[in-house]
Amino acid sequence: MRFARRRRAELEVNLTPLIDVVFLLLIFFMVSTTFTKETRISIDLPEASGHFARISGKQIEISITRSGEFAINQVALIKSDLANLKSAITKVSGGDSAMPMTITADAATPHQAVVTAMDAAGQLGFVQLSITTKNTADDQ
């Protein structure tokens, strides 16, 4: 008796599930990865030019040195902290917060010192606040 040979089916490797898995892994890694790009901002402080403007009447001038030390009306403070600055401003102003105040600093002054002076003026209620710069040629 002669049996018919069964024809063997050719084995095929189905790549569709493999491609699906690879794409799912790719999507997973793309979604779960965080990209952090740390940037730094380079700020060039402006330079001022102009003439001196004198305000008539009594005013308070806070001068800040390059090292962040304060002077009120050309009198240097012993400590350069917020509490000492506030007490010195109160003493000079006599409690009158309507007096004009000028904060003078140059480009090399630490920004924190200028913010501290502005904070002290704001906490004491001064509203007439001017910010001026020093001519660097005068310091040399």
VORO-908285 format. One record per residue: residue number from 1; chain; residue in one letter; x, y, z of N, C-alpha, C, O in turn. Coordinates in nm, 3 decimals. Layout:
// VORO-908285
> NUM / A / A / X / Y / Z / X / Y / Z / X / Y / Z / X / Y / Z
...
This chain:
// VORO-908285
> 1 / A / M / 0.081 / -0.113 / 0.000 / 0.000 / 0.000 / 0.000 / 0.090 / 0.125 / 0.000 / 0.190 / 0.139 / 0.070
> 2 / A / R / 0.045 / 0.205 / -0.079 / 0.126 / 0.324 / -0.098 / 0.057 / 0.442 / -0.030 / -0.055 / 0.481 / -0.063
> 3 / A / F / 0.128 / 0.496 / 0.064 / 0.072 / 0.610 / 0.137 / 0.121 / 0.739 / 0.074 / 0.235 / 0.752 / 0.029
> 4 / A / A / 0.032 / 0.830 / 0.074 / 0.072 / 0.960 / 0.021 / 0.152 / 1.035 / 0.127 / 0.114 / 1.047 / 0.244
> 5 / A / R / 0.258 / 1.081 / 0.079 / 0.343 / 1.154 / 0.173 / 0.279 / 1.288 / 0.206 / 0.233 / 1.364 / 0.121
> 6 / A / R / 0.281 / 1.310 / 0.330 / 0.230 / 1.441 / 0.370 / 0.334 / 1.546 / 0.341 / 0.453 / 1.531 / 0.366
> 7 / A / R / 0.285 / 1.647 / 0.291 / 0.377 / 1.754 / 0.261 / 0.401 / 1.836 / 0.387 / 0.308 / 1.883 / 0.452
> 8 / A / R / 0.524 / 1.852 / 0.420 / 0.556 / 1.927 / 0.540 / 0.541 / 2.076 / 0.512 / 0.586 / 2.128 / 0.409
> 9 / A / A / 0.477 / 2.141 / 0.604 / 0.460 / 2.285 / 0.589 / 0.593 / 2.352 / 0.622 / 0.663 / 2.316 / 0.717
> 10 / A / E / 0.624 / 2.448 / 0.540 / 0.750 / 2.518 / 0.565 / 0.736 / 2.601 / 0.691 / 0.636 / 2.670 / 0.714
> 11 / A / L / 0.839 / 2.593 / 0.772 / 0.837 / 2.671 / 0.896 / 0.869 / 2.816 / 0.865 / 0.966 / 2.849 / 0.795
> 12 / A / E / 0.787 / 2.900 / 0.918 / 0.802 / 3.044 / 0.896 / 0.818 / 3.111 / 1.031 / 0.747 / 3.079 / 1.127
> 13 / A / V / 0.908 / 3.203 / 1.039 / 0.923 / 3.280 / 1.161 / 0.844 / 3.409 / 1.143 / 0.873 / 3.492 / 1.056
> 14 / A / N / 0.744 / 3.424 / 1.227 / 0.660 / 3.542 / 1.218 / 0.727 / 3.656 / 1.296 / 0.741 / 3.647 / 1.418
> 15 / A / L / 0.767 / 3.759 / 1.228 / 0.838 / 3.871 / 1.291 / 0.746 / 3.978 / 1.346 / 0.795 / 4.070 / 1.413
> 16 / A / T / 0.621 / 3.972 / 1.324 / 0.527 / 4.076 / 1.369 / 0.527 / 4.092 / 1.521 / 0.537 / 4.205 / 1.568
> 17 / A / P / 0.517 / 3.984 / 1.601 / 0.521 / 4.004 / 1.746 / 0.655 / 4.059 / 1.794 / 0.660 / 4.137 / 1.889
> 18 / A / L / 0.762 / 4.019 / 1.729 / 0.893 / 4.069 / 1.767 / 0.904 / 4.220 / 1.741 / 0.956 / 4.295 / 1.824
> 19 / A / I / 0.855 / 4.262 / 1.627 / 0.857 / 4.405 / 1.595 / 0.768 / 4.482 / 1.692 / 0.805 / 4.592 / 1.735
> 20 / A / D / 0.654 / 4.428 / 1.728 / 0.565 / 4.493 / 1.825 / 0.635 / 4.511 / 1.959 / 0.626 / 4.618 / 2.020
> 21 / A / V / 0.703 / 4.408 / 2.004 / 0.773 / 4.415 / 2.133 / 0.884 / 4.520 / 2.127 / 0.902 / 4.596 / 2.222
> 22 / A / V / 0.958 / 4.525 / 2.018 / 1.066 / 4.623 / 2.005 / 1.008 / 4.765 / 2.006 / 1.064 / 4.854 / 2.071
> 23 / A / F / 0.899 / 4.787 / 1.936 / 0.837 / 4.920 / 1.937 / 0.784 / 4.957 / 2.075 / 0.796 / 5.072 / 2.117
> 24 / A / L / 0.725 / 4.862 / 2.144 / 0.677 / 4.890 / 2.279 / 0.793 / 4.924 / 2.373 / 0.781 / 5.015 / 2.455
> 25 / A / L / 0.903 / 4.853 / 2.362 / 1.020 / 4.886 / 2.443 / 1.074 / 5.025 / 2.409 / 1.112 / 5.101 / 2.498
> 26 / A / L / 1.077 / 5.056 / 2.282 / 1.123 / 5.187 / 2.238 / 1.034 / 5.298 / 2.294 / 1.085 / 5.398 / 2.344
> 27 / A / I / 0.904 / 5.280 / 2.287 / 0.811 / 5.380 / 2.342 / 0.827 / 5.390 / 2.493 / 0.825 / 5.500 / 2.548
> 28 / A / F / 0.844 / 5.276 / 2.562 / 0.861 / 5.277 / 2.706 / 0.985 / 5.357 / 2.746 / 0.978 / 5.440 / 2.837
> 29 / A / F / 1.097 / 5.334 / 2.680 / 1.220 / 5.405 / 2.715 / 1.212 / 5.553 / 2.677 / 1.270 / 5.637 / 2.746
> 30 / A / M / 1.142 / 5.585 / 2.570 / 1.128 / 5.726 / 2.533 / 1.043 / 5.800 / 2.635 / 1.072 / 5.915 / 2.668
> 31 / A / V / 0.938 / 5.737 / 2.685 / 0.849 / 5.803 / 2.780 / 0.911 / 5.810 / 2.919 / 0.896 / 5.911 / 2.988
> 32 / A / S / 0.981 / 5.707 / 2.960 / 1.034 / 5.703 / 3.096 / 1.166 / 5.777 / 3.113 / 1.207 / 5.804 / 3.226
> 33 / A / T / 1.233 / 5.810 / 3.006 / 1.359 / 5.882 / 3.016 / 1.333 / 6.031 / 3.032 / 1.252 / 6.089 / 2.960
> 34 / A / T / 1.402 / 6.092 / 3.125 / 1.389 / 6.236 / 3.142 / 1.517 / 6.302 / 3.090 / 1.628 / 6.258 / 3.118
> 35 / A / F / 1.496 / 6.404 / 3.016 / 1.608 / 6.479 / 2.961 / 1.620 / 6.609 / 3.038 / 1.530 / 6.692 / 3.035
> 36 / A / T / 1.730 / 6.626 / 3.107 / 1.752 / 6.751 / 3.178 / 1.865 / 6.825 / 3.111 / 1.974 / 6.772 / 3.088
> 37 / A / K / 1.837 / 6.946 / 3.081 / 1.939 / 7.030 / 3.020 / 1.956 / 7.151 / 3.112 / 1.870 / 7.238 / 3.119
> 38 / A / E / 2.066 / 7.152 / 3.179 / 2.092 / 7.262 / 3.269 / 2.150 / 7.378 / 3.189 / 2.250 / 7.363 / 3.118
> 39 / A / T / 2.087 / 7.489 / 3.202 / 2.134 / 7.606 / 3.129 / 2.173 / 7.713 / 3.229 / 2.122 / 7.719 / 3.341
> 40 / A / R / 2.262 / 7.795 / 3.187 / 2.304 / 7.908 / 3.268 / 2.281 / 8.034 / 3.187 / 2.307 / 8.039 / 3.067
> 41 / A / I / 2.234 / 8.132 / 3.256 / 2.208 / 8.258 / 3.189 / 2.325 / 8.352 / 3.217 / 2.363 / 8.373 / 3.332
> 42 / A / S / 2.379 / 8.406 / 3.114 / 2.486 / 8.502 / 3.129 / 2.425 / 8.642 / 3.125 / 2.365 / 8.682 / 3.025
> 43 / A / I / 2.442 / 8.714 / 3.232 / 2.383 / 8.846 / 3.242 / 2.495 / 8.950 / 3.242 / 2.587 / 8.944 / 3.324
> 44 / A / D / 2.486 / 9.042 / 3.151 / 2.577 / 9.156 / 3.150 / 2.503 / 9.273 / 3.212 / 2.403 / 9.321 / 3.157
> 45 / A / L / 2.553 / 9.319 / 3.325 / 2.487 / 9.430 / 3.392 / 2.507 / 9.559 / 3.314 / 2.615 / 9.582 / 3.259
> 46 / A / P / 2.406 / 9.640 / 3.307 / 2.418 / 9.763 / 3.228 / 2.512 / 9.863 / 3.294 / 2.528 / 9.866 / 3.416
> 47 / A / E / 2.571 / 9.944 / 3.212 / 2.655 / 10.051 / 3.262 / 2.579 / 10.181 / 3.244 / 2.511 / 10.202 / 3.144
> 48 / A / A / 2.592 / 10.267 / 3.341 / 2.518 / 10.393 / 3.338 / 2.610 / 10.507 / 3.299 / 2.729 / 10.507 / 3.330
> 49 / A / S / 2.554 / 10.600 / 3.232 / 2.626 / 10.723 / 3.202 / 2.529 / 10.837 / 3.219 / 2.410 / 10.824 / 3.191
> 50 / A / G / 2.579 / 10.946 / 3.262 / 2.492 / 11.062 / 3.282 / 2.555 / 11.158 / 3.379 / 2.671 / 11.145 / 3.417
> 51 / A / H / 2.477 / 11.253 / 3.419 / 2.523 / 11.357 / 3.510 / 2.461 / 11.334 / 3.647 / 2.359 / 11.268 / 3.661
> 52 / A / F / 2.526 / 11.391 / 3.746 / 2.476 / 11.378 / 3.882 / 2.346 / 11.458 / 3.895 / 2.334 / 11.570 / 3.846
> 53 / A / A / 2.252 / 11.398 / 3.962 / 2.127 / 11.467 / 3.991 / 2.117 / 11.483 / 4.142 / 2.116 / 11.383 / 4.215
> 54 / A / R / 2.110 / 11.601 / 4.188 / 2.099 / 11.630 / 4.331 / 1.954 / 11.657 / 4.366 / 1.886 / 11.734 / 4.299
> 55 / A / I / 1.910 / 11.593 / 4.471 / 1.774 / 11.614 / 4.519 / 1.783 / 11.709 / 4.637 / 1.859 / 11.687 / 4.731
> 56 / A / S / 1.705 / 11.813 / 4.630 / 1.707 / 11.910 / 4.739 / 1.633 / 11.851 / 4.859 / 1.542 / 11.770 / 4.843
> 57 / A / G / 1.673 / 11.892 / 4.975 / 1.611 / 11.841 / 5.096 / 1.689 / 11.724 / 5.153 / 1.794 / 11.686 / 5.101
> 58 / A / K / 1.636 / 11.668 / 5.258 / 1.702 / 11.559 / 5.327 / 1.669 / 11.427 / 5.258 / 1.554 / 11.402 / 5.222
> 59 / A / Q / 1.770 / 11.343 / 5.241 / 1.749 / 11.211 / 5.181 / 1.843 / 11.111 / 5.248 / 1.937 / 11.149 / 5.318
> 60 / A / I / 1.815 / 10.986 / 5.225 / 1.898 / 10.878 / 5.278 / 1.969 / 10.813 / 5.160 / 1.905 / 10.776 / 5.061
> 61 / A / E / 2.100 / 10.799 / 5.171 / 2.177 / 10.732 / 5.066 / 2.244 / 10.610 / 5.125 / 2.323 / 10.620 / 5.220
> 62 / A / I / 2.212 / 10.495 / 5.069 / 2.276 / 10.370 / 5.110 / 2.379 / 10.336 / 5.004 / 2.345 / 10.310 / 4.889
> 63 / A / S / 2.506 / 10.336 / 5.044 / 2.615 / 10.300 / 4.953 / 2.658 / 10.157 / 4.985 / 2.670 / 10.118 / 5.101
> 64 / A / I / 2.680 / 10.080 / 4.879 / 2.721 / 9.941 / 4.897 / 2.856 / 9.923 / 4.827 / 2.870 / 9.956 / 4.710
> 65 / A / T / 2.953 / 9.872 / 4.900 / 3.086 / 9.852 / 4.845 / 3.092 / 9.723 / 4.764 / 2.996 / 9.646 / 4.760
> 66 / A / R / 3.206 / 9.701 / 4.700 / 3.224 / 9.578 / 4.620 / 3.219 / 9.453 / 4.705 / 3.184 / 9.346 / 4.655
> 67 / A / S / 3.254 / 9.464 / 4.833 / 3.251 / 9.348 / 4.921 / 3.116 / 9.329 / 4.990 / 3.099 / 9.236 / 5.069
> 68 / A / G / 3.019 / 9.417 / 4.962 / 2.884 / 9.402 / 5.016 / 2.863 / 9.472 / 5.149 / 2.765 / 9.443 / 5.219
> 69 / A / E / 2.952 / 9.564 / 5.185 / 2.936 / 9.637 / 5.310 / 2.853 / 9.763 / 5.284 / 2.862 / 9.824 / 5.178
> 70 / A / F / 2.772 / 9.800 / 5.385 / 2.680 / 9.912 / 5.371 / 2.734 / 10.037 / 5.439 / 2.806 / 10.029 / 5.538
> 71 / A / A / 2.697 / 10.152 / 5.384 / 2.723 / 10.282 / 5.446 / 2.597 / 10.366 / 5.424 / 2.543 / 10.371 / 5.314
> 72 / A / I / 2.552 / 10.430 / 5.530 / 2.433 / 10.516 / 5.520 / 2.479 / 10.659 / 5.537 / 2.537 / 10.696 / 5.639
> 73 / A / N / 2.453 / 10.741 / 5.433 / 2.495 / 10.882 / 5.430 / 2.645 / 10.893 / 5.462 / 2.686 / 10.974 / 5.545
> 74 / A / Q / 2.724 / 10.812 / 5.397 / 2.870 / 10.810 / 5.407 / 2.922 / 10.761 / 5.542 / 3.041 / 10.777 / 5.570
> 75 / A / V / 2.838 / 10.702 / 5.626 / 2.880 / 10.646 / 5.755 / 2.870 / 10.495 / 5.744 / 2.762 / 10.440 / 5.725
> 76 / A / A / 2.986 / 10.428 / 5.755 / 2.990 / 10.282 / 5.737 / 2.926 / 10.212 / 5.856 / 2.939 / 10.255 / 5.970
> 77 / A / L / 2.857 / 10.102 / 5.827 / 2.795 / 10.021 / 5.932 / 2.895 / 9.915 / 5.978 / 2.978 / 9.867 / 5.900
> 78 / A / I / 2.885 / 9.879 / 6.104 / 2.976 / 9.780 / 6.160 / 2.944 / 9.642 / 6.105 / 3.034 / 9.570 / 6.061
> 79 / A / K / 2.816 / 9.605 / 6.107 / 2.772 / 9.475 / 6.054 / 2.688 / 9.500 / 5.929 / 2.615 / 9.598 / 5.920
> 80 / A / S / 2.701 / 9.410 / 5.834 / 2.625 / 9.423 / 5.709 / 2.513 / 9.320 / 5.704 / 2.509 / 9.237 / 5.613
> 81 / A / D / 2.423 / 9.326 / 5.802 / 2.309 / 9.236 / 5.800 / 2.180 / 9.317 / 5.797 / 2.182 / 9.439 / 5.812
> 82 / A / L / 2.069 / 9.250 / 5.776 / 1.941 / 9.317 / 5.756 / 1.895 / 9.391 / 5.880 / 1.848 / 9.504 / 5.870
> 83 / A / A / 1.908 / 9.331 / 5.997 / 1.861 / 9.394 / 6.120 / 1.940 / 9.521 / 6.151 / 1.881 / 9.623 / 6.188
> 84 / A / N / 2.071 / 9.516 / 6.135 / 2.155 / 9.633 / 6.160 / 2.125 / 9.743 / 6.059 / 2.122 / 9.861 / 6.094
> 85 / A / L / 2.104 / 9.706 / 5.935 / 2.071 / 9.804 / 5.831 / 1.938 / 9.871 / 5.859 / 1.925 / 9.992 / 5.844
> 86 / A / K / 1.838 / 9.793 / 5.900 / 1.707 / 9.850 / 5.930 / 1.713 / 9.947 / 6.048 / 1.652 / 10.053 / 6.045
> 87 / A / S / 1.788 / 9.910 / 6.152 / 1.797 / 10.000 / 6.269 / 1.871 / 10.128 / 6.234 / 1.837 / 10.235 / 6.285
> 88 / A / A / 1.974 / 10.119 / 6.149 / 2.047 / 10.239 / 6.109 / 1.960 / 10.330 / 6.022 / 1.965 / 10.452 / 6.035
> 89 / A / I / 1.881 / 10.271 / 5.933 / 1.791 / 10.352 / 5.850 / 1.685 / 10.421 / 5.936 / 1.653 / 10.537 / 5.914
> 90 / A / T / 1.632 / 10.348 / 6.034 / 1.532 / 10.406 / 6.124 / 1.592 / 10.522 / 6.203 / 1.527 / 10.625 / 6.223
> 91 / A / K / 1.716 / 10.505 / 6.248 / 1.782 / 10.611 / 6.324 / 1.805 / 10.735 / 6.237 / 1.781 / 10.847 / 6.282
> 92 / A / V / 1.852 / 10.716 / 6.114 / 1.881 / 10.829 / 6.027 / 1.752 / 10.898 / 5.982 / 1.747 / 11.021 / 5.976
> 93 / A / S / 1.649 / 10.821 / 5.951 / 1.525 / 10.880 / 5.901 / 1.437 / 10.936 / 6.011 / 1.349 / 11.018 / 5.984
> 94 / A / G / 1.458 / 10.894 / 6.134 / 1.374 / 10.940 / 6.244 / 1.232 / 10.885 / 6.232 / 1.138 / 10.944 / 6.286
> 95 / A / G / 1.216 / 10.773 / 6.164 / 1.085 / 10.712 / 6.148 / 1.004 / 10.768 / 6.033 / 0.890 / 10.726 / 6.012
> 96 / A / D / 1.060 / 10.861 / 5.958 / 0.989 / 10.923 / 5.845 / 1.014 / 10.840 / 5.720 / 1.121 / 10.848 / 5.660
> 97 / A / S / 0.915 / 10.760 / 5.681 / 0.933 / 10.673 / 5.564 / 0.899 / 10.745 / 5.434 / 0.903 / 10.684 / 5.327
> 98 / A / A / 0.865 / 10.874 / 5.440 / 0.836 / 10.951 / 5.319 / 0.963 / 11.012 / 5.260 / 0.959 / 11.070 / 5.151
> 99 / A / M / 1.075 / 11.000 / 5.330 / 1.200 / 11.055 / 5.280 / 1.245 / 10.977 / 5.157 / 1.225 / 10.856 / 5.149
> 100 / A / P / 1.307 / 11.046 / 5.060 / 1.359 / 10.973 / 4.944 / 1.484 / 10.893 / 4.984 / 1.566 / 10.938 / 5.065
> 101 / A / M / 1.497 / 10.775 / 4.925 / 1.611 / 10.689 / 4.955 / 1.679 / 10.652 / 4.824 / 1.614 / 10.623 / 4.723
> 102 / A / T / 1.812 / 10.654 / 4.828 / 1.892 / 10.618 / 4.712 / 1.985 / 10.504 / 4.749 / 2.056 / 10.510 / 4.850
> 103 / A / I / 1.985 / 10.399 / 4.667 / 2.077 / 10.288 / 4.686 / 2.181 / 10.297 / 4.576 / 2.148 / 10.294 / 4.457
> 104 / A / T / 2.308 / 10.310 / 4.615 / 2.416 / 10.328 / 4.520 / 2.510 / 10.209 / 4.526 / 2.559 / 10.172 / 4.633
> 105 / A / A / 2.534 / 10.148 / 4.409 / 2.624 / 10.032 / 4.400 / 2.687 / 10.033 / 4.262 / 2.646 / 10.109 / 4.174
> 106 / A / D / 2.787 / 9.948 / 4.242 / 2.845 / 9.934 / 4.108 / 2.827 / 9.791 / 4.059 / 2.767 / 9.709 / 4.129
> 107 / A / A / 2.877 / 9.761 / 3.942 / 2.854 / 9.631 / 3.880 / 2.921 / 9.517 / 3.957 / 2.876 / 9.403 / 3.947
> 108 / A / A / 3.025 / 9.546 / 4.034 / 3.095 / 9.440 / 4.108 / 3.032 / 9.412 / 4.243 / 3.073 / 9.319 / 4.312
> 109 / A / T / 2.932 / 9.490 / 4.283 / 2.865 / 9.469 / 4.410 / 2.782 / 9.340 / 4.402 / 2.714 / 9.317 / 4.302
> 110 / A / P / 2.786 / 9.258 / 4.506 / 2.702 / 9.137 / 4.505 / 2.554 / 9.174 / 4.496 / 2.508 / 9.266 / 4.563
> 111 / A / H / 2.482 / 9.103 / 4.414 / 2.341 / 9.131 / 4.392 / 2.261 / 9.113 / 4.521 / 2.163 / 9.183 / 4.544
> 112 / A / Q / 2.303 / 9.020 / 4.605 / 2.234 / 8.996 / 4.731 / 2.237 / 9.118 / 4.822 / 2.140 / 9.144 / 4.893
> 113 / A / A / 2.346 / 9.193 / 4.821 / 2.355 / 9.312 / 4.904 / 2.255 / 9.419 / 4.859 / 2.194 / 9.486 / 4.943
> 114 / A / V / 2.237 / 9.434 / 4.729 / 2.139 / 9.531 / 4.678 / 1.998 / 9.487 / 4.713 / 1.914 / 9.570 / 4.750
> 115 / A / V / 1.970 / 9.358 / 4.702 / 1.838 / 9.307 / 4.737 / 1.813 / 9.322 / 4.886 / 1.700 / 9.352 / 4.926
> 116 / A / T / 1.914 / 9.303 / 4.968 / 1.900 / 9.323 / 5.113 / 1.866 / 9.467 / 5.145 / 1.779 / 9.493 / 5.228
> 117 / A / A / 1.932 / 9.563 / 5.079 / 1.901 / 9.704 / 5.101 / 1.760 / 9.737 / 5.056 / 1.689 / 9.812 / 5.123
> 118 / A / M / 1.717 / 9.683 / 4.942 / 1.581 / 9.706 / 4.895 / 1.478 / 9.643 / 4.989 / 1.371 / 9.699 / 5.011
> 119 / A / D / 1.511 / 9.526 / 5.044 / 1.422 / 9.459 / 5.137 / 1.408 / 9.540 / 5.266 / 1.297 / 9.553 / 5.319
> 120 / A / A / 1.517 / 9.593 / 5.316 / 1.512 / 9.675 / 5.437 / 1.426 / 9.799 / 5.414 / 1.346 / 9.836 / 5.499
> 121 / A / A / 1.443 / 9.863 / 5.299 / 1.363 / 9.982 / 5.268 / 1.216 / 9.946 / 5.255 / 1.130 / 10.021 / 5.303
> 122 / A / G / 1.186 / 9.834 / 5.193 / 1.047 / 9.792 / 5.178 / 0.981 / 9.756 / 5.310 / 0.864 / 9.788 / 5.332
> 123 / A / Q / 1.056 / 9.690 / 5.398 / 1.000 / 9.653 / 5.528 / 0.975 / 9.774 / 5.616 / 0.885 / 9.773 / 5.700
> 124 / A / L / 1.054 / 9.879 / 5.597 / 1.034 / 10.001 / 5.676 / 0.932 / 10.096 / 5.613 / 0.899 / 10.198 / 5.673
> 125 / A / G / 0.882 / 10.064 / 5.495 / 0.775 / 10.142 / 5.433 / 0.821 / 10.255 / 5.342 / 0.742 / 10.343 / 5.311
> 126 / A / F / 0.946 / 10.254 / 5.299 / 0.994 / 10.358 / 5.208 / 0.941 / 10.330 / 5.068 / 0.950 / 10.218 / 5.018
> 127 / A / V / 0.884 / 10.435 / 5.005 / 0.828 / 10.418 / 4.872 / 0.904 / 10.498 / 4.766 / 0.895 / 10.466 / 4.648
> 128 / A / Q / 0.977 / 10.600 / 4.807 / 1.057 / 10.679 / 4.713 / 1.198 / 10.622 / 4.711 / 1.286 / 10.666 / 4.784
> 129 / A / L / 1.217 / 10.523 / 4.626 / 1.343 / 10.450 / 4.621 / 1.406 / 10.468 / 4.484 / 1.342 / 10.445 / 4.381
> 130 / A / S / 1.533 / 10.509 / 4.482 / 1.608 / 10.524 / 4.358 / 1.730 / 10.434 / 4.365 / 1.789 / 10.416 / 4.472
> 131 / A / I / 1.768 / 10.379 / 4.251 / 1.888 / 10.296 / 4.244 / 1.984 / 10.365 / 4.148 / 1.948 / 10.393 / 4.033
> 132 / A / T / 2.104 / 10.391 / 4.194 / 2.204 / 10.458 / 4.111 / 2.329 / 10.371 / 4.103 / 2.343 / 10.273 / 4.176
> 133 / A / T / 2.418 / 10.408 / 4.015 / 2.543 / 10.335 / 3.999 / 2.660 / 10.427 / 4.030 / 2.649 / 10.549 / 4.024
> 134 / A / K / 2.771 / 10.365 / 4.063 / 2.894 / 10.441 / 4.086 / 2.974 / 10.443 / 3.959 / 2.976 / 10.344 / 3.886
> 135 / A / N / 3.038 / 10.552 / 3.933 / 3.130 / 10.560 / 3.821 / 3.257 / 10.490 / 3.862 / 3.321 / 10.530 / 3.960
> 136 / A / T / 3.297 / 10.386 / 3.789 / 3.413 / 10.306 / 3.828 / 3.543 / 10.387 / 3.817 / 3.642 / 10.352 / 3.880
> 137 / A / A / 3.543 / 10.494 / 3.740 / 3.662 / 10.577 / 3.731 / 3.685 / 10.654 / 3.861 / 3.798 / 10.689 / 3.893
> 138 / A / D / 3.576 / 10.682 / 3.935 / 3.588 / 10.752 / 4.062 / 3.649 / 10.665 / 4.171 / 3.711 / 10.716 / 4.264
> 139 / A / D / 3.630 / 10.533 / 4.160 / 3.680 / 10.442 / 4.262 / 3.829 / 10.418 / 4.251 / 3.892 / 10.377 / 4.349
> 140 / A / Q / 3.887 / 10.442 / 4.137 / 4.029 / 10.409 / 4.118 / 4.119 / 10.520 / 4.162 / 4.242 / 10.507 / 4.153
